[in-house]
C-alpha cells in the first residue's frame, strides 16, 4: 500500500479457548481494548459465530475537502483496504458509500469484495463541504434494503470522517453495530465524532488504535 498505512497484526488470527477449539481473533477490537497497555488475555476479542444470514459491513467515507487537505483520505484508504481484505476472508459483504462536496455516491456493493479499485476514492465534486447527514441517510437506505432482503443478516456501519460538519444526523435504525473512526487532526479539535458516537451508543476509535 502506497499510503504507508499498515495493519498492526494480521487482520484475523486463531486462538484456543475453553473447549480447546480454535476461535478467530478480531484484531481491530482487540487492539482497541488493549490501547497502549501490554497485550493480555483479557484484551482478546473473538469473532462470534457467523450469523445465519451473514454479515454486511457498510463503510461511510468522508471525501470532503478537509480530509483531502490533511492527507487523511490516504490514511483512510489504507484502513479500508485492510477492512475489505478482512471482509473477503470471512466472506462478509461490504459496501462503500462516499460523501463530500455536494454529493453522495455508492462506490461498491453490497457484495463480497474480491478486489480493490483506486477509482472508488476519487473525490466528489462540488467544493469542500461535508454532507454528513446526506451520507448517513444514503447508508441508512442501503441498510434498510439489506434488512428487507436478508432479515437475519448482521449489519455494521463504519463511519470514517474527521467530523468537520455541524450536522447531527439520526442513527440508522437497521444496524446492529456502529463504529466511528475519527480522522480529526490539528491543535484545535471539535470532537464531533466522539460526540456522535456517544449519542448513537457507538464504538469510537482512532486510526492509530487499529494500525501501526
KEPASE-790027 format. One record per residue: x, y, z of N, C-alpha, C, O in turn. Coordinates in steps of 0.05 Angstrom, whole numbers, padded with zeros to 5 digits, always signed. Example, Ala and Ser with C-alpha at 12.3 -4.5 7.8 and 13.67 -1.06 7.14 Angstrom:
<pts>
+00264-00114+00156+00246-00090+00156+00264-00066+00156+00285-00066+00169;+00257-00045+00142+00273-00021+00143+00258+00001+00157+00268+00023+00161;
</pts>
This chain:
<pts>
+00017-00024+00000+00000+00000+00000+00017+00025+00000+00036+00027+00016;+00012+00043-00018+00028+00067-00021+00021+00088+00000+00035+00108+00003;-00001+00084+00015-00009+00104+00035+00008+00103+00059+00008+00122+00075;+00024+00082+00064+00041+00080+00088+00025+00070+00112+00035+00070+00134;+00001+00062+00107-00017+00053+00128-00016+00023+00130-00022+00009+00110;-00008+00011+00152-00005-00017+00154-00020-00028+00178-00020-00016+00200;-00033-00051+00174-00047-00065+00196-00026-00074+00216-00006-00086+00208;-00031-00069+00242-00011-00076+00262-00004-00106+00262+00019-00114+00263;-00026-00122+00262-00022-00150+00262-00039-00161+00239-00052-00145+00224;-00040-00187+00235-00057-00198+00215-00086-00190+00221-00093-00186+00244;-00102-00187+00201-00129-00178+00205-00144-00198+00223-00162-00190+00239;-00138-00223+00222-00150-00243+00238-00130-00263+00247-00108-00265+00235;-00136-00279+00268-00119-00300+00277-00136-00320+00291-00160-00318+00292;-00123-00341+00302-00138-00361+00317-00126-00365+00344-00101-00361+00347;-00142-00373+00363-00132-00378+00390-00149-00399+00403-00173-00401+00397;-00137-00416+00420-00152-00436+00434-00167-00422+00456-00158-00403+00469;-00191-00433+00462-00208-00420+00482-00225-00441+00495-00242-00454+00482;-00222-00445+00521-00240-00461+00537-00241-00490+00528-00228-00507+00539;-00257-00495+00507-00262-00522+00499-00240-00533+00481-00242-00555+00471;-00218-00516+00476-00196-00526+00460-00200-00522+00431-00182-00528+00415;-00224-00512+00423-00229-00507+00395-00218-00479+00387-00221-00461+00403;-00207-00477+00363-00196-00451+00354-00219-00432+00348-00239-00439+00336;-00215-00406+00357-00233-00385+00350-00218-00362+00338-00195-00358+00346;-00230-00348+00320-00216-00327+00306-00215-00301+00323-00236-00292+00333;-00191-00290+00326-00188-00265+00340-00194-00242+00321-00185-00241+00298;-00209-00222+00331-00214-00198+00316-00194-00177+00326-00198-00165+00347;-00172-00173+00310-00150-00156+00320-00158-00127+00322-00148-00113+00339;-00176-00117+00305-00184-00089+00307-00196-00083+00334-00189-00063+00347;-00214-00101+00344-00227-00097+00370-00207-00103+00393-00208-00090+00414;-00190-00123+00389-00170-00130+00409-00151-00107+00414-00146-00100+00438;-00141-00095+00393-00122-00072+00396-00136-00048+00408-00123-00032+00422;-00161-00044+00401-00176-00022+00413-00179-00025+00443-00178-00006+00458;-00183-00050+00452-00185-00056+00480-00158-00054+00495-00157-00045+00517;-00137-00062+00481-00110-00061+00492-00100-00033+00495-00087-00026+00515;-00104-00016+00475-00094+00011+00473-00063+00010+00477-00050-00004+00462;-00053+00025+00496-00023+00026+00500-00013+00006+00520+00011+00005+00526;-00030-00011+00531-00021-00030+00551-00009-00055+00538-00014-00060+00515;+00007-00070+00553+00017-00096+00543-00007-00114+00538-00026-00114+00552;-00005-00130+00516-00026-00148+00509-00031-00168+00531-00012-00182+00540;-00056-00172+00539-00064-00191+00560-00087-00207+00550-00102-00198+00532;-00091-00230+00560-00113-00247+00551-00140-00234+00554-00159-00240+00538;-00143-00216+00573-00169-00203+00577-00175-00183+00555-00198-00174+00552;-00154-00176+00539-00159-00157+00517-00169-00171+00492-00180-00158+00474;-00166-00197+00491-00173-00211+00466-00203-00210+00461-00220-00214+00478;-00209-00204+00436-00237-00202+00427-00240-00223+00404-00225-00222+00385;-00260-00241+00407-00263-00263+00388-00287-00258+00370-00307-00245+00378;-00284-00268+00346-00306-00265+00327-00329-00284+00336-00324-00308+00339;-00353-00274+00339-00375-00291+00346-00381-00310+00323-00373-00306+00300;-00397-00331+00329-00405-00349+00308-00419-00333+00286-00435-00315+00292;-00413-00341+00262-00425-00326+00239-00455-00327+00240-00467-00348+00243;-00468-00304+00238-00497-00304+00238-00508-00320+00214-00495-00322+00193;-00531-00331+00218-00543-00348+00197-00546-00333+00171-00544-00344+00149;-00552-00307+00174-00556-00291+00150-00532-00277+00139-00533-00261+00120;-00508-00283+00151-00484-00270+00142-00480-00242+00154-00495-00234+00172;-00460-00228+00145-00453-00201+00155-00450-00181+00132-00439-00188+00111;-00459-00157+00137-00455-00135+00118-00441-00112+00132-00450-00103+00153;-00418-00104+00122-00403-00081+00132-00407-00057+00112-00397-00059+00090;-00421-00037+00121-00425-00013+00104-00405+00008+00113-00407+00017+00136;-00387+00016+00096-00367+00036+00102-00375+00063+00091-00379+00066+00067;-00378+00083+00108-00386+00110+00100-00361+00128+00102-00352+00134+00124;-00351+00136+00079-00325+00150+00078-00328+00180+00072-00341+00187+00052;-00316+00196+00088-00315+00225+00084-00294+00232+00064-00270+00228+00069;-00302+00242+00041-00283+00251+00020-00283+00281+00017-00278+00292-00005;-00289+00296+00038-00292+00325+00037-00264+00338+00035-00244+00325+00038;-00265+00364+00031-00240+00379+00028-00221+00378+00051-00197+00377+00048;-00232+00377+00076-00215+00376+00100-00200+00349+00101-00177+00349+00111;-00213+00328+00093-00199+00302+00093-00177+00301+00072-00156+00289+00076;-00181+00315+00049-00161+00316+00028-00138+00334+00037-00115+00327+00033;-00144+00357+00049-00124+00377+00055-00104+00366+00076-00080+00372+00075;-00114+00350+00095-00098+00340+00117-00086+00312+00110-00073+00300+00127;-00090+00303+00086-00079+00277+00077-00092+00254+00093-00081+00232+00093;-00115+00259+00105-00128+00237+00120-00141+00217+00102-00146+00194+00110;-00149+00226+00077-00162+00207+00059-00143+00184+00051-00151+00161+00048;-00117+00190+00048-00097+00169+00042-00095+00150+00066-00092+00126+00062;-00097+00160+00090-00096+00144+00114-00121+00126+00115-00119+00102+00121;-00144+00137+00108-00169+00122+00108-00168+00100+00087-00179+00078+00091;-00155+00105+00065-00153+00085+00044-00139+00060+00054-00149+00038+00049;-00117+00064+00068-00103+00041+00078-00120+00024+00097-00119-00001+00096;-00135+00037+00114-00152+00023+00132-00174+00008+00117-00180-00015+00124;-00185+00021+00097-00207+00008+00081-00196-00017+00067-00210-00037+00065;-00172-00015+00056-00161-00038+00042-00159-00062+00061-00166-00084+00054;-00150-00056+00085-00147-00078+00105-00175-00089+00113-00178-00113+00116;-00194-00071+00117-00221-00080+00125-00235-00095+00102-00249-00114+00107;-00231-00086+00078-00242-00101+00055-00229-00129+00054-00243-00149+00048;-00203-00130+00059-00190-00156+00058-00201-00175+00080-00204-00199+00075;-00206-00163+00103-00217-00179+00125-00245-00189+00118-00252-00212+00124;-00261-00171+00106-00288-00179+00098-00287-00202+00077-00302-00221+00079;-00268-00200+00059-00265-00220+00038-00258-00247+00050-00269-00268+00042;-00240-00247+00069-00231-00272+00082-00254-00286+00097-00255-00310+00098;-00271-00270+00108-00293-00281+00124-00319-00284+00108-00340-00291+00118;-00317-00278+00082-00340-00280+00063-00363-00261+00072-00386-00267+00066;-00356-00239+00084-00376-00219+00092-00380-00200+00068-00362-00196+00052;-00404-00189+00066-00409-00169+00046-00399-00142+00055-00397-00137+00079;-00393-00125+00036-00384-00098+00042-00397-00079+00022-00405-00086+00000;-00400-00054+00032-00410-00032+00015-00394-00008+00022-00387-00003+00045;-00388+00009+00001-00373+00033+00006-00389+00057-00005-00395+00058-00029;-00396+00075+00014-00411+00099+00007-00393+00123+00013-00383+00126+00035;-00388+00140-00008-00371+00163-00004-00388+00189-00005-00406+00191-00020;-00380+00208+00013-00395+00233+00013-00374+00256+00014-00353+00253+00026;-00381+00278+00002-00363+00301+00002-00372+00321-00019-00388+00314-00037;-00362+00345-00018-00370+00365-00037-00400+00370-00034-00410+00378-00013;-00415+00364-00055-00444+00368-00054-00459+00342-00059-00483+00343-00064;-00445+00319-00057-00459+00295-00063-00451+00271-00047-00433+00271-00030;-00466+00249-00053-00461+00223-00041-00462+00202-00063-00480+00204-00080;-00444+00183-00062-00444+00162-00083-00438+00135-00070-00422+00132-00052;-00452+00115-00081-00446+00087-00074-00424+00079-00093-00428+00078-00117;-00401+00071-00082-00378+00064-00099-00374+00034-00101-00361+00024-00120;-00385+00019-00082-00382-00010-00084-00405-00024-00068-00413-00014-00047;-00414-00047-00078-00431-00065-00064-00461-00057-00063-00471-00040-00077;-00474-00071-00044-00464-00092-00026-00457-00118-00041-00472-00128-00057;-00433-00128-00034-00424-00153-00046-00399-00162-00030-00387-00146-00016;-00392-00187-00033-00367-00197-00022-00344-00185-00038-00342-00191-00062;-00326-00170-00025-00304-00157-00041-00283-00177-00050-00275-00194-00034;-00275-00175-00075-00255-00192-00086-00230-00176-00095-00210-00188-00102;-00232-00150-00095-00211-00133-00105-00214-00105-00094-00233-00099-00080;-00194-00089-00099-00195-00060-00091-00190-00043-00116-00172-00048-00131;-00206-00023-00119-00205-00005-00142-00199+00023-00133-00214+00035-00118;-00176+00035-00142-00168+00061-00134-00189+00082-00141-00192+00103-00127;-00205+00078-00162-00225+00097-00170-00247+00101-00150-00262+00121-00151;-00250+00082-00132-00271+00084-00111-00267+00109-00094-00286+00119-00082;-00242+00118-00091-00235+00140-00073-00231+00166-00088-00220+00185-00077;-00240+00168-00113-00239+00193-00127-00256+00214-00113-00279+00207-00105;-00246+00238-00108-00262+00259-00094-00288+00265-00109-00289+00264-00134;-00308+00272-00094-00333+00281-00105-00331+00311-00111-00320+00326-00095;-00342+00320-00133-00341+00348-00140-00360+00365-00123-00376+00355-00108;-00358+00392-00127-00377+00409-00114-00366+00424-00090-00382+00434-00074;-00340+00426-00087-00329+00441-00065-00321+00423-00042-00319+00399-00045;-00314+00436-00020-00303+00422+00003-00321+00416+00026-00312+00411+00048;-00347+00417+00021-00366+00413+00043-00366+00385+00053-00355+00367+00041;-00380+00381+00075-00382+00354+00088-00411+00348+00092-00422+00352+00114;-00425+00337+00072-00453+00330+00075-00457+00304+00091-00466+00284+00080;-00450+00305+00116-00451+00281+00133-00479+00270+00135-00483+00245+00133;-00499+00287+00140-00526+00277+00143-00536+00263+00118-00549+00242+00119;-00529+00274+00094-00537+00261+00069-00524+00234+00066-00536+00215+00057;-00498+00232+00074-00484+00207+00073-00497+00186+00091-00500+00163+00083;-00504+00194+00115-00517+00176+00134-00544+00167+00123-00550+00143+00126;-00559+00185+00112-00585+00177+00100-00582+00156+00078-00597+00137+00076;-00562+00161+00061-00557+00142+00039-00549+00114+00051-00559+00094+00041;-00532+00114+00071-00524+00089+00083-00548+00076+00097-00551+00051+00096;-00565+00092+00109-00589+00081+00123-00607+00068+00103-00619+00046+00108;-00611+00080+00080-00628+00068+00059-00616+00042+00049-00631+00023+00045;-00590+00041+00046-00577+00016+00038-00581-00006+00058-00587-00029+00052;-00578+00001+00084-00581-00018+00105-00610-00027+00108-00615-00051+00114;-00629-00009+00103-00658-00017+00103-00664-00037+00081-00679-00056+00086;-00653-00032+00057-00658-00051+00035-00646-00078+00042-00658-00099+00036;-00622-00078+00053-00609-00103+00061-00625-00118+00082-00627-00142+00081;-00637-00103+00101-00653-00116+00122-00678-00129+00110-00686-00150+00119;-00690-00116+00090-00714-00128+00077-00706-00154+00062-00721-00173+00062;-00683-00153+00048-00675-00176+00032-00664-00199+00049-00669-00222+00043;-00650-00192+00071-00637-00212+00088-00642-00205+00117-00624-00194+00130;-00665-00211+00128-00672-00203+00155-00653-00214+00177-00649-00201+00198;-00641-00237+00172-00623-00249+00191-00594-00239+00189-00577-00247+00206;-00589-00223+00170-00562-00213+00166-00554-00193+00189-00570-00177+00197;-00529-00195+00198-00518-00176+00217-00506-00152+00202-00491-00156+00183;-00514-00128+00209-00506-00104+00194-00490-00085+00211-00498-00077+00233;-00466-00078+00201-00448-00059+00213-00446-00034+00196-00446-00035+00172;-00444-00011+00210-00439+00015+00196-00413+00026+00207-00411+00031+00231;-00394+00031+00190-00368+00044+00197-00368+00072+00185-00372+00076+00161;-00365+00092+00203-00364+00120+00194-00336+00130+00196-00325+00133+00218;-00323+00135+00174-00295+00144+00173-00295+00174+00165-00300+00181+00142;-00290+00192+00185-00293+00220+00180-00276+00236+00200-00268+00226+00221;-00271+00261+00193-00258+00279+00213-00279+00295+00228-00272+00311+00246;-00305+00291+00222-00326+00304+00237-00329+00333+00233-00342+00347+00249;-00317+00344+00212-00318+00373+00207-00344+00381+00194-00345+00391+00171;-00365+00376+00208-00392+00382+00199-00409+00390+00223-00407+00379+00245;-00426+00410+00219-00444+00419+00240-00470+00403+00241-00487+00408+00258;-00473+00384+00223-00498+00368+00221-00498+00347+00243-00477+00336+00251;-00522+00341+00252-00526+00320+00273-00546+00300+00262-00569+00301+00267;-00536+00281+00246-00554+00261+00234-00566+00241+00254-00555+00238+00276;-00588+00229+00246-00601+00209+00263-00589+00182+00258-00582+00175+00235;-00585+00167+00279-00574+00140+00277-00592+00122+00260-00616+00121+00266;-00581+00109+00240-00597+00090+00224-00609+00068+00242-00597+00059+00261;-00633+00060+00235-00647+00040+00251-00639+00012+00246-00636-00004+00265;-00634+00005+00221-00629-00023+00213-00599-00029+00214-00587-00037+00194;-00587-00025+00238-00558-00031+00241-00554-00042+00269-00565-00033+00288;-00537-00063+00270-00531-00077+00295-00508-00064+00310-00508-00063+00335;-00488-00053+00296-00465-00041+00308-00455-00018+00291-00454-00020+00267;-00448+00004+00304-00437+00027+00291-00409+00032+00302-00404+00032+00326;-00390+00038+00284-00362+00044+00292-00355+00071+00279-00356+00074+00255;-00347+00090+00296-00336+00116+00286-00306+00114+00287-00294+00108+00308;-00293+00120+00264-00264+00122+00263-00258+00151+00259-00264+00162+00237;-00245+00164+00278-00242+00193+00279-00215+00201+00266-00194+00194+00277;-00216+00216+00244-00193+00225+00230-00186+00254+00235-00170+00266+00221;-00199+00266+00255-00194+00294+00261-00165+00298+00271-00156+00284+00288;-00152+00319+00260-00125+00325+00268-00123+00355+00273-00142+00370+00267;-00100+00364+00284-00096+00392+00288-00097+00400+00317-00107+00385+00334;-00087+00424+00323-00086+00433+00351-00114+00439+00362-00120+00434+00385;-00132+00449+00345-00159+00456+00353-00178+00434+00342-00180+00432+00317;-00190+00419+00359-00207+00397+00351-00236+00402+00361-00240+00411+00383;-00255+00395+00343-00283+00399+00350-00294+00376+00366-00313+00379+00382;-00283+00352+00362-00291+00328+00377-00319+00319+00370-00333+00306+00386;-00328+00324+00346-00356+00317+00339-00359+00287+00334-00381+00277+00338;-00338+00274+00325-00341+00245+00321-00346+00231+00348-00364+00214+00350;-00331+00238+00368-00335+00226+00394-00363+00233+00405-00376+00216+00418;-00372+00258+00401-00399+00265+00410-00421+00249+00396-00439+00240+00409;-00418+00245+00370-00437+00229+00356-00437+00200+00365-00458+00187+00368;-00413+00190+00369-00410+00162+00378-00424+00158+00404-00438+00138+00408;-00421+00177+00423-00434+00175+00448-00465+00177+00445-00479+00162+00458;-00474+00195+00428-00503+00199+00424-00515+00174+00411-00538+00167+00417;-00500+00160+00394-00510+00137+00380-00505+00111+00395-00515+00090+00387;-00491+00112+00417-00483+00087+00431-00465+00070+00414-00467+00046+00413;-00446+00084+00399-00429+00070+00380-00401+00067+00391-00393+00079+00411;-00385+00049+00378-00357+00046+00385-00342+00069+00373-00347+00078+00350;-00322+00080+00388-00307+00103+00379-00277+00095+00378-00266+00086+00399;-00264+00099+00355-00236+00092+00352-00221+00113+00337-00234+00129+00322;-00195+00114+00340-00178+00130+00323-00161+00111+00306-00156+00088+00314;-00153+00121+00283-00138+00102+00264-00114+00089+00277-00109+00066+00272;-00099+00104+00294-00075+00092+00306-00081+00070+00326-00063+00055+00333;-00106+00067+00334-00114+00045+00352-00118+00019+00336-00121-00002+00348;-00119+00021+00310-00123-00002+00293-00098-00011+00279-00095-00034+00271;-00079+00008+00275-00056+00003+00258-00031+00014+00271-00033+00029+00291;-00008+00007+00260+00016+00019+00269+00031+00031+00246+00053+00042+00250;
</pts>
